[in-house]
Amino acid sequence: MHIDFDRIEENLIHNPRGGQGTFGMRQYATRDNRVFRGRLLPGSCFGQHTHDTNSETMFFLSGTGKMVTPEGEERVYPGAVQHCPKGGSHYLVNDGEEDLVFYGVIPEHGMPG
């Protein structure tokens, strides 16, 4: 299945997950999966959150920032991949000067129909 994110309307989310700033997201979602292209604006960050019922894998395309987990901080940059397993927690910070752009995949593990 081909997903053309350029044809999906961007949803702007302010203070994503209790963080600060703005996150733009173009998303394709079914009962079983969410696939999205996101852009976290400079100076923005997600609030820390836990993936209780799913996992998340993020593929970074442009910009720079850091992913913060209970284990510490890791730099993100074009070509980096981050994975947060089910039950894990994290938050993302754009500490660069351009949009932090990435694809994300969130499979829903055993969610009721």
Stockholm file with secondary structure:
# STOCKHOLM 1.0

chainA/1-113         MHIDFDRIEENLIHNPRGGQGTFGMRQYATRDNRVFRGRLLPGSCFGQHTHDTNSETMFFLSGTGKMVTPEGEERVYPGAVQHCPKGGSHYLVNDGEEDLVFYGVIPEHGMPG
#=GR chainA/1-113 SS CCCCGGGSCCEEEESGGGCBSEEEEEEEECSSEEEEEEEECTTCBCCCEECSSBCEEEEEEECCEEEEETTEEEEECTTCEEEECTTCEEEEECCSSSCEEEEEEEEBSSCCC
#=GC SS_cons         CCCCGGGSCCEEEESGGGCBSEEEEEEEECSSEEEEEEEECTTCBCCCEECSSBCEEEEEEECCEEEEETTEEEEECTTCEEEECTTCEEEEECCSSSCEEEEEEEEBSSCCC
//
